[in-house]
Amino acid sequence: MKRKPAVNQSMVIAETSGVQPPAVAGFANRWVGEKEAAAFLGVSTPYLQKARVTGAGPKYAKLHTGRTGAVRYLLGDLQVWMESKCRANTSEAS
């Protein structure tokens, strides 16, 4: 019986979004932009933008004031936020 090759999540993200995900080793202290953060989480950039407005998203840093300020995310914070969304079943509160 032939084994199927393992699917690398990083490859899937890069193929579907065009954004190269970060390397896994030592990534927690790396700052990334909105597109890379969205690719890492598997969500759209508009989702992250709305989550910032509502306070439902991961922690972020804004480099400038006003609407045009660059937004950055720590990969470790993205991982923590994603882990906070894990549930064992559908009846658990979000």
TORPA-4810 file (N, C-alpha, C, O; in nm, 3 decimals):
<nodes>
NODE_1_0.084_-0.117_0.000_0.000_0.000_0.000_0.089_0.124_0.000_0.179_0.136_0.083_M
NODE_2_0.064_0.215_-0.093_0.140_0.338_-0.101_0.088_0.439_0.000_-0.032_0.451_0.021_K
NODE_3_0.180_0.511_0.060_0.142_0.618_0.153_0.127_0.748_0.077_0.205_0.777_-0.014_R
NODE_4_0.028_0.824_0.115_0.011_0.956_0.056_0.115_1.050_0.115_0.144_1.041_0.235_K
NODE_5_0.170_1.137_0.035_0.266_1.232_0.092_0.196_1.327_0.188_0.081_1.368_0.166_P
NODE_6_0.266_1.361_0.294_0.209_1.453_0.393_0.189_1.590_0.329_0.272_1.637_0.252_A
NODE_7_0.077_1.653_0.363_0.049_1.787_0.313_0.105_1.887_0.411_0.071_1.886_0.529_V
NODE_8_0.189_1.972_0.363_0.250_2.076_0.444_0.159_2.198_0.442_0.136_2.256_0.336_N
NODE_9_0.106_2.238_0.559_0.015_2.351_0.568_0.078_2.477_0.510_0.008_2.558_0.450_Q
NODE_10_0.207_2.494_0.528_0.276_2.611_0.474_0.267_2.614_0.322_0.250_2.720_0.263_S
NODE_11_0.278_2.497_0.258_0.269_2.491_0.114_0.129_2.525_0.067_0.111_2.595_-0.033_M
NODE_12_0.029_2.477_0.138_-0.110_2.505_0.102_-0.138_2.654_0.111_-0.199_2.711_0.021_V
NODE_13_-0.094_2.718_0.219_-0.115_2.862_0.236_-0.048_2.939_0.124_-0.108_3.030_0.067_I
NODE_14_0.075_2.905_0.092_0.149_2.976_-0.012_0.082_2.960_-0.148_0.076_3.055_-0.225_A
NODE_15_0.032_2.839_-0.177_-0.032_2.813_-0.305_-0.163_2.889_-0.320_-0.193_2.940_-0.428_E
NODE_16_-0.241_2.898_-0.213_-0.373_2.959_-0.222_-0.372_3.110_-0.205_-0.458_3.179_-0.260_T
NODE_17_-0.277_3.163_-0.131_-0.278_3.307_-0.103_-0.170_3.385_-0.176_-0.179_3.506_-0.190_S
NODE_18_-0.068_3.315_-0.222_0.043_3.384_-0.284_0.137_3.447_-0.182_0.236_3.509_-0.220_G
NODE_19_0.108_3.432_-0.052_0.191_3.488_0.054_0.267_3.373_0.118_0.207_3.273_0.157_V
NODE_20_0.396_3.386_0.128_0.479_3.281_0.186_0.467_3.285_0.338_0.498_3.388_0.398_Q
NODE_21_0.425_3.175_0.403_0.415_3.174_0.549_0.552_3.170_0.614_0.651_3.134_0.549_P
NODE_22_0.561_3.207_0.740_0.689_3.211_0.809_0.742_3.071_0.838_0.666_2.975_0.843_P
NODE_23_0.873_3.062_0.857_0.932_2.936_0.901_0.886_2.909_1.044_0.867_3.003_1.122_A
NODE_24_0.870_2.784_1.079_0.815_2.748_1.210_0.916_2.768_1.322_0.879_2.814_1.430_V
NODE_25_1.042_2.733_1.300_1.140_2.740_1.406_1.170_2.884_1.447_1.207_2.966_1.363_A
NODE_26_1.154_2.914_1.575_1.187_3.045_1.629_1.101_3.158_1.576_1.150_3.270_1.561_G
NODE_27_0.977_3.131_1.548_0.893_3.231_1.483_0.821_3.325_1.579_0.773_3.429_1.535_F
NODE_28_0.812_3.293_1.707_0.724_3.364_1.799_0.753_3.513_1.810_0.661_3.592_1.831_A
NODE_29_0.877_3.554_1.796_0.913_3.696_1.813_0.927_3.770_1.680_0.985_3.879_1.676_N
NODE_30_0.874_3.713_1.574_0.884_3.777_1.443_0.759_3.859_1.414_0.647_3.809_1.430_R
NODE_31_0.777_3.982_1.372_0.666_4.069_1.335_0.633_4.049_1.188_0.723_4.040_1.104_W
NODE_32_0.503_4.041_1.157_0.459_4.024_1.020_0.349_4.124_0.987_0.282_4.176_1.077_V
NODE_33_0.331_4.151_0.860_0.226_4.241_0.815_0.090_4.171_0.810_0.077_4.052_0.841_G
NODE_34_-0.008_4.247_0.769_-0.147_4.199_0.767_-0.166_4.080_0.672_-0.234_3.984_0.708_E
NODE_35_-0.108_4.085_0.553_-0.127_3.976_0.456_-0.067_3.846_0.506_-0.128_3.740_0.495_K
NODE_36_0.054_3.854_0.561_0.119_3.733_0.612_0.045_3.679_0.735_0.034_3.558_0.752_E
NODE_37_-0.005_3.770_0.820_-0.082_3.727_0.937_-0.210_3.655_0.894_-0.246_3.552_0.950_A
NODE_38_-0.277_3.710_0.794_-0.400_3.648_0.744_-0.370_3.510_0.686_-0.446_3.415_0.709_A
NODE_39_-0.261_3.498_0.611_-0.223_3.369_0.555_-0.190_3.268_0.665_-0.228_3.151_0.656_A
NODE_40_-0.120_3.314_0.767_-0.084_3.227_0.879_-0.208_3.173_0.949_-0.212_3.055_0.986_F
NODE_41_-0.309_3.259_0.966_-0.433_3.218_1.035_-0.533_3.150_0.943_-0.625_3.084_0.990_L
NODE_42_-0.515_3.165_0.813_-0.611_3.108_0.720_-0.739_3.189_0.709_-0.846_3.134_0.685_G
NODE_43_-0.727_3.321_0.727_-0.843_3.411_0.716_-0.809_3.520_0.614_-0.696_3.530_0.568_V
NODE_44_-0.908_3.600_0.580_-0.886_3.709_0.485_-0.835_3.834_0.558_-0.853_3.847_0.679_S
NODE_45_-0.774_3.924_0.483_-0.731_4.050_0.544_-0.851_4.134_0.589_-0.842_4.199_0.692_T
NODE_46_-0.964_4.134_0.514_-1.081_4.207_0.566_-1.131_4.152_0.701_-1.181_4.227_0.785_P
NODE_47_-1.117_4.020_0.721_-1.155_3.962_0.850_-1.068_4.020_0.961_-1.119_4.059_1.066_Y
NODE_48_-0.937_4.027_0.938_-0.847_4.084_1.040_-0.879_4.231_1.066_-0.875_4.276_1.180_L
NODE_49_-0.910_4.305_0.960_-0.944_4.446_0.976_-1.069_4.463_1.061_-1.073_4.547_1.151_Q
NODE_50_-1.171_4.383_1.034_-1.294_4.391_1.112_-1.270_4.347_1.256_-1.325_4.406_1.349_K
NODE_51_-1.188_4.244_1.273_-1.158_4.195_1.408_-1.084_4.300_1.490_-1.102_4.307_1.612_A
NODE_52_-1.001_4.383_1.425_-0.935_4.492_1.497_-1.036_4.595_1.544_-1.026_4.646_1.656_R
NODE_53_-1.133_4.626_1.459_-1.234_4.727_1.494_-1.321_4.678_1.610_-1.353_4.755_1.700_V
NODE_54_-1.360_4.551_1.606_-1.450_4.497_1.708_-1.378_4.449_1.834_-1.441_4.425_1.937_T
NODE_55_-1.245_4.434_1.825_-1.169_4.383_1.939_-1.171_4.232_1.950_-1.130_4.176_2.052_G
NODE_56_-1.218_4.165_1.845_-1.229_4.019_1.848_-1.106_3.947_1.795_-1.099_3.824_1.800_A
NODE_57_-1.009_4.021_1.744_-0.893_3.958_1.681_-0.773_3.950_1.771_-0.779_3.983_1.890_G
NODE_58_-0.662_3.906_1.714_-0.537_3.895_1.790_-0.477_4.032_1.819_-0.513_4.131_1.756_P
NODE_59_-0.385_4.036_1.916_-0.315_4.160_1.949_-0.235_4.206_1.828_-0.188_4.125_1.749_K
NODE_60_-0.221_4.337_1.816_-0.147_4.394_1.704_-0.080_4.524_1.746_-0.109_4.580_1.851_Y
NODE_61_0.010_4.570_1.662_0.076_4.698_1.684_0.048_4.785_1.563_0.052_4.738_1.449_A
NODE_62_0.019_4.912_1.586_-0.001_5.007_1.477_0.114_5.106_1.481_0.138_5.171_1.583_K
NODE_63_0.185_5.116_1.370_0.308_5.194_1.366_0.286_5.344_1.350_0.373_5.422_1.389_L
NODE_64_0.174_5.385_1.295_0.145_5.527_1.275_0.001_5.551_1.317_-0.079_5.457_1.323_H
NODE_65_-0.032_5.674_1.345_-0.170_5.706_1.378_-0.249_5.729_1.250_-0.192_5.751_1.143_T
NODE_66_-0.380_5.725_1.262_-0.465_5.749_1.146_-0.498_5.622_1.070_-0.457_5.513_1.109_G
NODE_67_-0.572_5.638_0.963_-0.619_5.523_0.885_-0.509_5.453_0.809_-0.522_5.334_0.780_R
NODE_68_-0.402_5.522_0.777_-0.300_5.463_0.691_-0.185_5.400_0.768_-0.086_5.359_0.708_T
NODE_69_-0.194_5.392_0.899_-0.087_5.336_0.980_-0.064_5.189_0.952_-0.159_5.112_0.942_G
NODE_70_0.061_5.150_0.940_0.096_5.011_0.916_0.065_4.928_1.040_0.091_4.970_1.153_A
NODE_71_0.008_4.810_1.019_-0.028_4.720_1.128_0.065_4.600_1.124_0.094_4.547_1.016_V
NODE_72_0.113_4.558_1.240_0.201_4.441_1.250_0.151_4.349_1.361_0.093_4.393_1.460_R
NODE_73_0.177_4.220_1.341_0.138_4.117_1.437_0.261_4.035_1.474_0.345_4.006_1.389_Y
NODE_74_0.271_3.998_1.601_0.374_3.903_1.643_0.321_3.763_1.615_0.207_3.732_1.649_L
NODE_75_0.402_3.680_1.552_0.355_3.545_1.519_0.317_3.466_1.645_0.224_3.386_1.641_L
NODE_76_0.388_3.489_1.754_0.352_3.421_1.879_0.213_3.460_1.927_0.139_3.376_1.979_G
NODE_77_0.176_3.588_1.910_0.042_3.633_1.947_-0.065_3.571_1.858_-0.174_3.539_1.905_D
NODE_78_-0.033_3.555_1.730_-0.128_3.491_1.640_-0.152_3.346_1.681_-0.266_3.298_1.678_L
NODE_79_-0.045_3.278_1.719_-0.056_3.138_1.762_-0.140_3.129_1.889_-0.227_3.042_1.900_Q
NODE_80_-0.116_3.217_1.985_-0.192_3.217_2.111_-0.339_3.244_2.084_-0.426_3.179_2.142_V
NODE_81_-0.368_3.340_1.996_-0.506_3.374_1.964_-0.577_3.255_1.898_-0.692_3.224_1.930_W
NODE_82_-0.507_3.190_1.804_-0.566_3.074_1.737_-0.593_2.962_1.837_-0.698_2.898_1.831_M
NODE_83_-0.499_2.938_1.927_-0.519_2.834_2.027_-0.636_2.866_2.120_-0.702_2.775_2.170_E
NODE_84_-0.662_2.995_2.144_-0.775_3.033_2.230_-0.909_3.003_2.163_-1.013_3.000_2.229_S
NODE_85_-0.906_2.980_2.031_-1.028_2.950_1.957_-1.057_2.801_1.950_-1.162_2.761_1.898_K
NODE_86_-0.968_2.717_2.000_-0.987_2.572_1.995_-1.099_2.528_2.088_-1.109_2.576_2.201_C
NODE_87_-1.181_2.439_2.041_-1.294_2.385_2.117_-1.295_2.233_2.105_-1.249_2.178_2.005_R
NODE_88_-1.347_2.167_2.207_-1.359_2.021_2.205_-1.490_1.978_2.141_-1.500_1.869_2.084_A
NODE_89_-1.592_2.065_2.150_-1.720_2.032_2.088_-1.798_2.161_2.059_-1.755_2.270_2.097_N
NODE_90_-1.910_2.147_1.993_-1.985_2.265_1.950_-2.061_2.333_2.062_-2.107_2.446_2.045_T
NODE_91_-2.077_2.268_2.176_-2.153_2.328_2.284_-2.067_2.417_2.376_-2.120_2.483_2.465_S
NODE_92_-1.936_2.418_2.354_-1.849_2.504_2.434_-1.870_2.650_2.395_-1.887_2.682_2.277_E
NODE_93_-1.869_2.738_2.493_-1.884_2.881_2.466_-1.761_2.934_2.394_-1.650_2.884_2.413_A
NODE_94_-1.781_3.035_2.311_-1.667_3.091_2.239_-1.609_3.210_2.308_-1.512_3.269_2.260_S
</nodes>
